[in-house]
Amino acid sequence: MKFTPSPVNAGLLIGSTTMNFEDLQGKTFSLIEGMVEGNDEITFTCTDGTKYKLYHDQCCCESVNIVDIDGDAEDLLHSTITLAEVSISSEQQPQQQASDSFTWTFYRIATQRGFVVLRWLGESNGYYGEEVDFRQVV
């Protein structure tokens, strides 16, 4: 499977600041909510009080969810994020594909304590977005 760094929705304007998933490097999570297979939203709270959210802004007839979590979320808590990267692939069809279009989004997060990979799957008829959004919660 080919992985490509994602310029698509990797950033979102908050005021005048562009947010990229990679901006989590150097942050420390104190709380992670919603990191469960099948969910469509994860909230990360940092020790400095900032909050970030991975989610899909639902439009109509698409589905975007976490389908796999490799690693232990506990390893991401109270330890500085040393790696935060995202990649997107549309090359390997899901086993149970019932839609015309699909997008895999992989989020990799690491600390000195461990490494977690979040695998999201977006499916639609090809007209609706299948991406995962990342933003700072203000």
Secondary structure, DSSP 8 states (H G I E B T S, - for coil): ---EE--TTSEEEETTEEEEGGGGTT-BEEEEE--STT-SEEEEEETTS-EEEEE----SS-EEEEEEEES-GGGGBTSB--EEEEEEE-SS--TT--SSEEEEEEEEEE-SS-EEEEEEEEEESSSS----EEEEE-
